[in-house]
């Protein structure tokens, strides 16, 4: 008797059912049924969530992470379109392009001094606005 026939003979003796087509299809059917019942109940009886949120007003007591505090504060002082355009559309490309033009401006007599002064003013302004936001100034 060859080992292959002996192996198949043992499976039939134990009465085993292969997992992949039989058990897998049953498990997927049960999961689909349970998910269908949950979705049906969720649409029939939705959970009350309270008052609807106002997307244009930040709730009291909520502040962004420390690295967004200056952007959060500047949006309180300038119109939203200008603040959003500056914070997300104009300023990041300037930060990305700045290193490529540094050598060009540094060749001029006061180029380096002007660039370093602008960067220092920007850092001071960012820290100042972040401090205002952290302290809760409107």
DSSP file (Angstrom, degrees, kcal/mol; ACC not computed):
  #  RESIDUE AA STRUCTURE BP1 BP2  ACC     N-H-->O    O-->H-N    N-H-->O    O-->H-N    TCO  KAPPA ALPHA  PHI   PSI    X-CA   Y-CA   Z-CA
    1    1 A X              0   0    0      0, 0.0     2,-0.1     0, 0.0     0, 0.0   0.000 360.0 360.0 360.0 131.6    0.0    0.0    0.0
    2    2 A X     >  -     0   0    0      1,-0.1     4,-1.7     4,-0.0     3,-0.1  -0.422 360.0-117.3 -82.2 157.8    1.5    3.4   -1.0
    3    3 A X  H  > S+     0   0    0      1,-0.2     4,-2.2     2,-0.2     5,-0.2   0.820 111.4  59.6 -63.7 -29.7    1.7    6.3    1.5
    4    4 A X  H  > S+     0   0    0      1,-0.2     4,-2.0     2,-0.2    -1,-0.2   0.921 107.5  43.1 -67.0 -43.1   -0.6    8.4   -0.7
    5    5 A X  H  > S+     0   0    0      1,-0.2     4,-1.8     2,-0.2    -1,-0.2   0.864 112.7  53.7 -70.2 -34.0   -3.5    6.0   -0.5
    6    6 A X  H  X S+     0   0    0     -4,-1.7     4,-1.8     2,-0.2    -2,-0.2   0.898 108.3  50.4 -65.6 -40.3   -2.9    5.5    3.2
    7    7 A X  H  X S+     0   0    0     -4,-2.2     4,-1.6     2,-0.2    -2,-0.2   0.926 112.7  44.7 -65.6 -45.7   -3.0    9.3    3.9
    8    8 A X  H  X S+     0   0    0     -4,-2.0     4,-1.5     1,-0.2    -1,-0.2   0.838 110.4  56.1 -68.2 -30.5   -6.3    9.7    2.0
    9    9 A X  H  X S+     0   0    0     -4,-1.8     4,-1.5    -5,-0.2    -1,-0.2   0.875 104.3  53.6 -66.4 -37.0   -7.6    6.6    3.8
   10   10 A X  H  X S+     0   0    0     -4,-1.8     4,-1.9     1,-0.2    -2,-0.2   0.882 105.2  53.7 -66.7 -38.5   -6.9    8.2    7.2
   11   11 A X  H  X>S+     0   0    0     -4,-1.6     5,-1.4     1,-0.2     4,-1.0   0.913 109.8  47.1 -62.6 -41.9   -8.8   11.4    6.4
   12   12 A X  H  <5S+     0   0    0     -4,-1.5    -1,-0.2     1,-0.2    -2,-0.2   0.826 109.0  55.3 -70.3 -29.8  -11.9    9.4    5.5
   13   13 A X  H  <5S+     0   0    0     -4,-1.5    -1,-0.2     1,-0.2    -2,-0.2   0.884 108.8  46.8 -68.8 -36.6  -11.6    7.3    8.7
   14   14 A X  H  <5S-     0   0    0     -4,-1.9    -1,-0.2    -5,-0.1    -2,-0.2   0.644 105.4-128.1 -81.6 -13.4  -11.6   10.4   10.9
   15   15 A X  T  <5 +     0   0    0     -4,-1.0    -3,-0.2     1,-0.2    -4,-0.1   0.803  44.8 171.8  74.7  28.4  -14.5   12.0    9.1
   16   16 A X      < -     0   0    0     -5,-1.4     2,-0.4     1,-0.0    -1,-0.2  -0.375  24.4-148.1 -73.9 150.3  -12.8   15.3    8.6
   17   17 A X        -     0   0    0     -2,-0.1     6,-0.1     5,-0.0    -1,-0.0  -0.970  27.7-109.5-115.9 131.4  -14.3   18.1    6.4
   18   18 A X     >> -     0   0    0     -2,-0.4     5,-0.8     1,-0.1     4,-0.7  -0.314  22.1-141.6 -62.5 143.4  -11.9   20.3    4.5
   19   19 A X  I  4>S+     0   0    0      3,-0.2     5,-2.2     2,-0.1     4,-0.5   0.942  83.9  61.5 -71.6 -49.7  -11.8   23.9    5.8
   20   20 A X  I  45S+     0   0    0      1,-0.2     5,-0.4     3,-0.2     4,-0.2   0.905 114.1  22.8 -59.7 -57.1  -11.5   26.0    2.7
   21   21 A X  I  >5S+     0   0    0      3,-0.1     4,-0.8     2,-0.1    -1,-0.2   0.941 132.5  33.9 -77.8 -37.5  -14.7   25.3    0.7
   22   22 A X  I  X5S+     0   0    0     -4,-0.7     4,-1.7     2,-0.2    -3,-0.2   0.989 125.6  30.2 -82.6 -62.7  -17.0   24.1    3.5
   23   23 A X  I  ><S+     0   0    0     -5,-0.8     4,-2.6    -4,-0.5     5,-0.2   0.884 118.3  56.2 -66.8 -38.2  -16.1   26.0    6.8
   24   24 A X  H  ><S+     0   0    0     -5,-2.2     4,-2.5     1,-0.2    -1,-0.2   0.916 107.4  47.8 -62.1 -44.1  -15.0   29.1    5.0
   25   25 A X  H  X S+     0   0    0     -4,-0.8     4,-2.1    -5,-0.4    -1,-0.2   0.895 112.3  50.3 -64.7 -39.6  -18.3   29.6    3.2
   26   26 A X  H  X S+     0   0    0     -4,-1.7     4,-2.3     2,-0.2    -2,-0.2   0.921 111.3  48.2 -64.2 -43.0  -20.2   29.0    6.4
   27   27 A X  H  X S+     0   0    0     -4,-2.6     4,-2.6     1,-0.2    -2,-0.2   0.921 111.8  48.9 -64.1 -43.7  -18.1   31.6    8.3
   28   28 A X  H  X S+     0   0    0     -4,-2.5     4,-2.4     1,-0.2    -1,-0.2   0.887 110.9  51.1 -63.5 -38.5  -18.5   34.2    5.5
   29   29 A X  H  X S+     0   0    0     -4,-2.1     4,-2.2    -5,-0.2    -1,-0.2   0.912 111.2  47.2 -65.2 -42.5  -22.3   33.6    5.4
   30   30 A X  H  X S+     0   0    0     -4,-2.3     4,-2.6     2,-0.2     5,-0.2   0.920 112.6  49.2 -65.9 -43.3  -22.6   34.1    9.2
   31   31 A X  H  X S+     0   0    0     -4,-2.6     4,-2.6     1,-0.2     5,-0.2   0.918 112.0  48.9 -62.0 -43.3  -20.4   37.3    9.2
   32   32 A X  H  X S+     0   0    0     -4,-2.4     4,-2.3     2,-0.2    -1,-0.2   0.892 111.9  49.4 -63.4 -39.7  -22.5   38.7    6.3
   33   33 A X  H  X S+     0   0    0     -4,-2.2     4,-2.3     2,-0.2    -2,-0.2   0.935 112.7  45.9 -65.1 -46.7  -25.7   37.9    8.2
   34   34 A X  H  X S+     0   0    0     -4,-2.6     4,-2.5     1,-0.2    -2,-0.2   0.921 114.1  48.4 -63.8 -43.9  -24.6   39.5   11.4
   35   35 A X  H  X S+     0   0    0     -4,-2.6     4,-2.6    -5,-0.2     5,-0.2   0.894 110.6  51.9 -64.0 -38.9  -23.3   42.6    9.6
   36   36 A X  H  X S+     0   0    0     -4,-2.3     4,-2.4    -5,-0.2    -1,-0.2   0.913 110.4  47.8 -62.4 -42.4  -26.6   42.8    7.7
   37   37 A X  H  X S+     0   0    0     -4,-2.3     4,-2.6     2,-0.2    -2,-0.2   0.918 112.7  49.1 -64.6 -43.0  -28.6   42.7   10.9
   38   38 A X  H  X S+     0   0    0     -4,-2.5     4,-2.3     2,-0.2    -2,-0.2   0.913 112.7  46.7 -63.4 -42.8  -26.3   45.3   12.5
   39   39 A X  H  X S+     0   0    0     -4,-2.6     4,-2.0     2,-0.2    -1,-0.2   0.903 112.2  51.1 -66.0 -40.4  -26.6   47.7    9.6
   40   40 A X  H  X S+     0   0    0     -4,-2.4     4,-1.8    -5,-0.2    -2,-0.2   0.932 113.1  44.7 -61.6 -46.2  -30.4   47.2    9.5
   41   41 A X  H  X S+     0   0    0     -4,-2.6     4,-2.7     1,-0.2    -2,-0.2   0.867 110.9  54.4 -67.5 -35.6  -30.7   48.0   13.2
   42   42 A X  H  < S+     0   0    0     -4,-2.3    -1,-0.2     1,-0.2    -2,-0.2   0.861 112.2  43.3 -67.5 -34.8  -28.4   51.0   12.9
   43   43 A X  H  < S+     0   0    0     -4,-2.0     3,-0.4    -5,-0.2    -1,-0.2   0.805 116.4  48.1 -79.2 -28.2  -30.5   52.5   10.2
   44   44 A X  H  < S+     0   0    0     -4,-1.8     2,-0.4     1,-0.2    -2,-0.2   0.912 127.8  20.7 -75.7 -44.0  -33.7   51.7   11.9
   45   45 A X  S  < S-     0   0    0     -4,-2.7    -1,-0.2    -5,-0.2    -2,-0.1  -0.691  80.4-167.1-128.0  77.6  -32.8   53.0   15.3
   46   46 A X        -     0   0    0     -3,-0.4     2,-0.3    -2,-0.4    -3,-0.1  -0.344  28.9-109.2 -67.7 147.3  -29.9   55.5   15.0
   47   47 A X        -     0   0    0     -5,-0.1     2,-0.2     1,-0.1    -1,-0.1  -0.564  34.5-111.1 -75.1 134.3  -28.1   56.5   18.2
   48   48 A X        -     0   0    0     -2,-0.3    -1,-0.1     1,-0.1     0, 0.0  -0.492  31.2-173.5 -69.2 133.4  -28.8   60.1   19.3
   49   49 A X        -     0   0    0      1,-0.4     2,-0.2    -2,-0.2    -1,-0.1   0.425  33.7-121.0-108.7  -1.5  -25.7   62.2   19.0
   50   50 A X        -     0   0    0      3,-0.0    -1,-0.4     2,-0.0     2,-0.1  -0.604  66.2  -3.3  94.7-159.1  -26.7   65.5   20.5
   51   51 A X  S    S-     0   0    0     -2,-0.2     2,-0.1     1,-0.1     0, 0.0  -0.397  82.6-102.4 -69.9 145.2  -26.8   68.9   18.8
   52   52 A X        -     0   0    0      1,-0.1     2,-0.1    -2,-0.1    -1,-0.1  -0.402  41.9-109.4 -67.3 146.8  -25.4   69.0   15.3
   53   53 A X        -     0   0    0     -2,-0.1     2,-0.7    -3,-0.1    -1,-0.1  -0.455  16.4-131.9 -78.3 147.1  -21.9   70.4   15.0
   54   54 A X    >   -     0   0    0      3,-0.2     3,-1.5    -2,-0.1     5,-0.1  -0.893  13.9-159.1 -96.0 111.5  -21.1   73.8   13.5
   55   55 A X  T 3  S+     0   0    0     -2,-0.7    -1,-0.1     1,-0.3    -2,-0.0   0.655  87.4  55.1 -69.1 -13.2  -18.3   73.2   11.1
   56   56 A X  T 3  S+     0   0    0      1,-0.1     2,-0.4    -3,-0.0    -1,-0.3   0.432 101.6  62.4 -98.9   1.0  -17.3   76.9   11.1
   57   57 A X  S <  S-     0   0    0     -3,-1.5     2,-0.4     0, 0.0    -3,-0.2  -0.987  74.1-137.4-132.1 127.6  -16.8   77.3   14.9
   58   58 A X        -     0   0    0     -2,-0.4     3,-0.1     1,-0.1    -3,-0.1  -0.658  31.5-115.2 -79.3 130.5  -14.4   75.5   17.1
   59   59 A X    >   -     0   0    0     -2,-0.4     3,-1.3     1,-0.1    -1,-0.1  -0.259  41.0 -89.6 -61.9 153.9  -15.9   74.3   20.3
   60   60 A X  T 3  S+     0   0    0      1,-0.2    -1,-0.1     3,-0.0     3,-0.1  -0.340 109.1  24.4 -65.1 143.7  -14.5   75.8   23.5
   61   61 A X  T 3  S+     0   0    0      1,-0.2     2,-0.6    -3,-0.1    -1,-0.2   0.392  90.7 117.4  86.1  -4.0  -11.6   74.1   25.1
   62   62 A X    <   +     0   0    0     -3,-1.3     2,-0.3    -4,-0.0    -1,-0.2  -0.869  35.8 170.7-101.9 125.6  -10.3   72.4   22.0
   63   63 A X        -     0   0    0     -2,-0.6     3,-0.1    -3,-0.1     6,-0.1  -0.960  29.5-117.7-129.6 148.6   -6.9   73.4   20.8
   64   64 A X        -     0   0    0     -2,-0.3     5,-0.1     1,-0.2    -1,-0.0  -0.152  49.1 -71.5 -73.9 177.3   -4.7   72.0   18.1
   65   65 A X    >   -     0   0    0      1,-0.1     3,-1.8     3,-0.1     4,-0.4  -0.209  54.8 -98.6 -63.2 163.5   -1.3   70.4   18.6
   66   66 A X  G >  S+     0   0    0      1,-0.3     3,-0.9     2,-0.2     4,-0.4   0.801 121.0  58.4 -59.8 -32.5    1.5   72.8   19.5
   67   67 A X  G 3  S+     0   0    0      1,-0.2    -1,-0.3     2,-0.1     4,-0.2   0.620 109.6  44.5 -77.7  -9.9    2.9   72.9   15.9
   68   68 A X  G <> S+     0   0    0     -3,-1.8     4,-2.5     2,-0.1    -1,-0.2   0.352  84.6  97.1-107.3   3.3   -0.5   74.2   14.6
   69   69 A X  H <> S+     0   0    0     -3,-0.9     4,-2.3    -4,-0.4     5,-0.2   0.893  83.2  49.3 -63.0 -40.4   -1.1   76.8   17.3
   70   70 A X  H  > S+     0   0    0     -4,-0.4     4,-2.5     2,-0.2    -1,-0.2   0.903 113.1  46.8 -67.2 -39.2    0.3   79.7   15.3
   71   71 A X  H  > S+     0   0    0      2,-0.2     4,-1.5     1,-0.2    -2,-0.2   0.909 112.2  51.6 -65.7 -41.1   -1.8   78.8   12.3
   72   72 A X  H  < S+     0   0    0     -4,-2.5     4,-0.3     1,-0.2    -2,-0.2   0.895 113.2  44.9 -60.7 -41.6   -4.9   78.4   14.5
   73   73 A X  H >X S+     0   0    0     -4,-2.3     3,-1.5     1,-0.2     4,-0.6   0.884 108.2  55.2 -73.8 -38.7   -4.3   81.8   16.1
   74   74 A X  H >X S+     0   0    0     -4,-2.5     4,-1.5     1,-0.3     3,-0.8   0.821  99.2  62.9 -66.4 -28.0   -3.6   83.6   12.8
   75   75 A X  H 3< S+     0   0    0     -4,-1.5    -1,-0.3     1,-0.2    -2,-0.2   0.682  98.6  57.2 -68.7 -15.7   -7.0   82.4   11.4
   76   76 A X  H <4 S+     0   0    0     -3,-1.5    -1,-0.2    -4,-0.3    -2,-0.2   0.734 110.9  41.4 -82.3 -23.0   -8.7   84.4   14.2
   77   77 A X  H << S+     0   0    0     -3,-0.8     2,-0.3    -4,-0.6    -2,-0.2   0.695 112.9  46.6-101.9 -21.7   -7.1   87.7   13.1
   78   78 A X  S  < S-     0   0    0     -4,-1.5     5,-0.0     1,-0.1     0, 0.0  -0.797  98.9 -81.6-117.3 160.9   -7.3   87.6    9.3
   79   79 A X     >  -     0   0    0     -2,-0.3     4,-2.8     1,-0.1     5,-0.2  -0.297  44.5-116.7 -58.7 147.7  -10.2   86.7    7.0
   80   80 A X  H  > S+     0   0    0      1,-0.2     4,-2.8     2,-0.2     5,-0.3   0.859 111.5  53.2 -59.0 -39.7  -10.5   83.0    6.6
   81   81 A X  H  > S+     0   0    0      2,-0.2     4,-2.2     1,-0.2    -1,-0.2   0.918 113.5  42.9 -65.0 -41.4   -9.8   83.0    2.8
   82   82 A X  H  > S+     0   0    0     -3,-0.2     4,-2.7     2,-0.2     5,-0.2   0.922 116.0  48.9 -68.9 -43.3   -6.6   84.9    3.3
   83   83 A X  H  X S+     0   0    0     -4,-2.8     4,-2.6     2,-0.2     5,-0.2   0.904 114.6  43.9 -64.0 -42.2   -5.5   82.9    6.3
   84   84 A X  H  X>S+     0   0    0     -4,-2.8     4,-2.3    -5,-0.2     5,-0.6   0.914 114.4  49.9 -69.8 -41.8   -6.2   79.6    4.6
   85   85 A X  I  X>S+     0   0    0     -4,-2.2     5,-2.0    -5,-0.3     4,-1.7   0.926 117.0  41.4 -62.4 -43.8   -4.5   80.7    1.4
   86   86 A X  I  <>S+     0   0    0     -4,-2.7     5,-2.5     3,-0.2     6,-0.3   0.939 118.2  45.1 -68.7 -46.5   -1.4   81.9    3.3
   87   87 A X  I  <5S+     0   0    0     -4,-2.6    -2,-0.2    -5,-0.2     5,-0.2   0.824 130.9  16.7 -70.9 -32.4   -1.2   79.0    5.7
   88   88 A X  I  <5S+     0   0    0     -4,-2.3    -3,-0.2    -5,-0.2    -2,-0.2   0.644 132.3  32.1-118.9 -18.7   -1.7   76.1    3.3
   89   89 A X  I  <<S+     0   0    0     -4,-1.7     4,-0.2    -5,-0.6    -3,-0.2   0.759 125.4  25.6-111.7 -32.9   -1.2   77.4   -0.3
   90   90 A X  I  ><S+     0   0    0     -5,-2.0     4,-1.5    -4,-0.2    -4,-0.2   0.882 116.8  49.8-100.6 -49.7    1.5   80.1   -0.2
   91   91 A X  H  ><S+     0   0    0     -5,-2.5     4,-2.3    -6,-0.3     5,-0.2   0.896 104.9  54.6 -66.3 -44.5    3.7   79.6    2.8
   92   92 A X  H  > S+     0   0    0     -6,-0.3     4,-1.9     1,-0.2    -1,-0.2   0.917 108.9  48.3 -59.9 -42.2    4.6   75.9    2.4
   93   93 A X  H  > S+     0   0    0     -4,-0.2     4,-2.7     1,-0.2     5,-0.2   0.885 109.6  54.2 -63.5 -33.7    5.9   76.3   -1.2
   94   94 A X  H  X S+     0   0    0     -4,-1.5     4,-2.2     1,-0.2    -2,-0.2   0.928 108.9  48.2 -62.1 -43.1    8.0   79.3    0.1
   95   95 A X  H  X S+     0   0    0     -4,-2.3     4,-0.5     1,-0.2    -1,-0.2   0.858 114.0  46.8 -64.4 -34.4    9.5   77.1    2.7
   96   96 A X  H  < S+     0   0    0     -4,-1.9     4,-0.3    -5,-0.2     3,-0.2   0.889 118.1  40.3 -74.8 -38.9   10.2   74.4    0.2
   97   97 A X  H >X S+     0   0    0     -4,-2.7     3,-1.3     1,-0.2     4,-0.9   0.753  94.4  85.4 -81.8 -25.2   11.7   76.7   -2.4
   98   98 A X  H >X S+     0   0    0     -4,-2.2     3,-1.0     1,-0.3     4,-0.7   0.847  85.0  52.8 -49.3 -48.4   13.7   78.9    0.1
   99   99 A X  H 3< S+     0   0    0     -4,-0.5     4,-0.5    -3,-0.2     3,-0.4   0.814 104.1  58.1 -62.4 -27.5   16.8   76.7    0.3
  100  100 A X  H <4 S+     0   0    0     -3,-1.3    -1,-0.2    -4,-0.3     4,-0.2   0.784 112.8  38.4 -73.0 -25.6   17.2   76.7   -3.5
  101  101 A X  H <X S+     0   0    0     -3,-1.0     4,-2.0    -4,-0.9     5,-0.2   0.378  89.1  94.8-103.6   3.0   17.4   80.5   -3.7
  102  102 A X  H  X S+     0   0    0     -4,-0.7     4,-2.2    -3,-0.4     5,-0.1   0.929  85.7  47.7 -62.6 -46.1   19.5   81.1   -0.5
  103  103 A X  H  > S+     0   0    0     -4,-0.5     4,-0.8     1,-0.2    -1,-0.2   0.868 109.0  55.4 -64.5 -35.4   22.8   81.2   -2.4
  104  104 A X  H >4 S+     0   0    0     -4,-0.2     3,-0.7     1,-0.2     4,-0.3   0.948 114.7  37.4 -62.9 -47.8   21.5   83.6   -5.0
  105  105 A X  H >< S+     0   0    0     -4,-2.0     3,-1.0     1,-0.2    -1,-0.2   0.778 108.3  64.7 -75.9 -25.9   20.3   86.2   -2.4
  106  106 A X  H 3< S+     0   0    0     -4,-2.2     6,-0.4     1,-0.2    -1,-0.2   0.679  89.0  69.7 -71.3 -16.1   23.4   85.6   -0.1
  107  107 A X  T << S+     0   0    0     -4,-0.8    -1,-0.2    -3,-0.7    -2,-0.2   0.784  83.1  87.6 -72.0 -25.7   25.7   86.9   -2.9
  108  108 A X  S X> S-     0   0    0     -3,-1.0     3,-0.6    -4,-0.3     4,-0.6  -0.283  94.4-106.6 -73.1 162.9   24.3   90.5   -2.4
  109  109 A X  T 34 S+     0   0    0      1,-0.3     4,-0.2     2,-0.1     3,-0.2   0.917 116.2  15.4 -57.7 -49.9   25.9   92.8    0.1
  110  110 A X  T 3> S+     0   0    0      1,-0.1     4,-2.5     2,-0.1    -1,-0.3   0.161  96.5 108.8-110.2  17.3   23.0   92.6    2.7
  111  111 A X  H <> S+     0   0    0     -3,-0.6     4,-2.6     1,-0.2    -5,-0.2   0.924  80.6  45.1 -61.4 -47.3   21.3   89.6    1.2
  112  112 A X  H  X S+     0   0    0     -4,-0.6     4,-2.7    -6,-0.4     5,-0.2   0.907 113.3  50.8 -65.1 -41.1   22.2   87.2    4.0
  113  113 A X  H  > S+     0   0    0      2,-0.2     4,-2.1     1,-0.2    -2,-0.2   0.910 111.9  47.5 -63.1 -42.0   21.3   89.8    6.7
  114  114 A X  H  X S+     0   0    0     -4,-2.5     4,-2.5     2,-0.2    -2,-0.2   0.926 113.1  48.0 -66.0 -44.6   17.9   90.4    5.1
  115  115 A X  H  X S+     0   0    0     -4,-2.6     4,-2.3     1,-0.2    -2,-0.2   0.927 113.6  46.5 -62.8 -44.7   17.2   86.7    4.7
  116  116 A X  H  X S+     0   0    0     -4,-2.7     4,-2.4     1,-0.2    -1,-0.2   0.870 111.9  51.8 -66.7 -35.3   18.2   85.9    8.3
  117  117 A X  H  X S+     0   0    0     -4,-2.1     4,-2.5    -5,-0.2    -2,-0.2   0.917 109.8  49.0 -66.0 -42.5   16.2   88.9    9.6
  118  118 A X  H  X S+     0   0    0     -4,-2.5     4,-2.3     2,-0.2    -2,-0.2   0.911 112.6  47.6 -63.1 -41.6   13.1   87.7    7.7
  119  119 A X  H  X S+     0   0    0     -4,-2.3     4,-2.6     2,-0.2    -2,-0.2   0.915 111.9  50.0 -65.5 -42.0   13.5   84.2    9.1
  120  120 A X  H  X S+     0   0    0     -4,-2.4     4,-2.6     2,-0.2    -2,-0.2   0.904 111.0  48.9 -63.4 -41.3   14.0   85.6   12.6
  121  121 A X  H  X S+     0   0    0     -4,-2.5     4,-2.8     2,-0.2    -1,-0.2   0.914 111.7  50.1 -64.2 -41.9   10.8   87.7   12.3
  122  122 A X  H  X S+     0   0    0     -4,-2.3     4,-2.4     2,-0.2    -2,-0.2   0.911 112.1  46.4 -62.3 -42.9    8.9   84.7   11.0
  123  123 A X  H  X S+     0   0    0     -4,-2.6     4,-2.6     2,-0.2     5,-0.2   0.924 113.5  48.9 -65.9 -43.8   10.0   82.5   13.9
  124  124 A X  H  X S+     0   0    0     -4,-2.6     4,-2.7     1,-0.2    -2,-0.2   0.922 112.4  48.5 -61.4 -43.2    9.3   85.3   16.5
  125  125 A X  H  X S+     0   0    0     -4,-2.8     4,-2.7     2,-0.2     5,-0.2   0.904 111.7  49.4 -64.1 -41.2    5.8   85.8   14.9
  126  126 A X  H  X S+     0   0    0     -4,-2.4     4,-2.2     2,-0.2    -2,-0.2   0.919 113.8  45.2 -64.6 -43.1    5.1   82.0   15.0
  127  127 A X  H  X S+     0   0    0     -4,-2.6     4,-2.3     2,-0.2    -2,-0.2   0.906 113.6  50.6 -67.0 -40.4    6.2   81.7   18.6
  128  128 A X  H  X S+     0   0    0     -4,-2.7     4,-2.2    -5,-0.2    -2,-0.2   0.929 112.7  45.2 -62.7 -45.9    4.2   84.8   19.6
  129  129 A X  H  X S+     0   0    0     -4,-2.7     4,-2.3     1,-0.2    -1,-0.2   0.873 112.1  52.2 -66.9 -36.2    1.0   83.6   17.9
  130  130 A X  H  X S+     0   0    0     -4,-2.2     4,-2.5    -5,-0.2    -1,-0.2   0.899 109.3  50.0 -65.7 -39.0    1.4   80.1   19.4
  131  131 A X  H  X S+     0   0    0     -4,-2.3     4,-2.3     2,-0.2    -2,-0.2   0.905 110.0  50.7 -65.1 -40.7    1.8   81.7   22.9
  132  132 A X  H  X>S+     0   0    0     -4,-2.2     5,-2.4     1,-0.2     4,-0.8   0.920 112.7  46.2 -61.5 -43.1   -1.4   83.7   22.3
  133  133 A X  H ><5S+     0   0    0     -4,-2.3     3,-0.5     1,-0.2    -2,-0.2   0.898 111.7  51.3 -66.7 -39.4   -3.3   80.6   21.2
  134  134 A X  H 3<5S+     0   0    0     -4,-2.5    -1,-0.2     1,-0.2    -2,-0.2   0.884 110.7  48.3 -65.5 -37.7   -1.9   78.6   24.2
  135  135 A X  H 3<5S-     0   0    0     -4,-2.3    -1,-0.2    -5,-0.2    -2,-0.2   0.596 117.6-114.0 -79.8 -10.8   -3.0   81.4   26.6
  136  136 A X  T <<5 +     0   0    0     -4,-0.8    -3,-0.2    -3,-0.5     2,-0.2   0.721  53.6 163.7  90.5  22.3   -6.5   81.5   25.0
  137  137 A X      <       0   0    0     -5,-2.4    -1,-0.2    -6,-0.2    -2,-0.0  -0.519 360.0 360.0 -74.4 140.8   -6.5   85.0   23.5
  138  138 A X              0   0    0     -2,-0.2    -1,-0.1   -62,-0.0    -5,-0.1   0.427 360.0 360.0 -91.4 360.0   -9.2   85.7   20.9
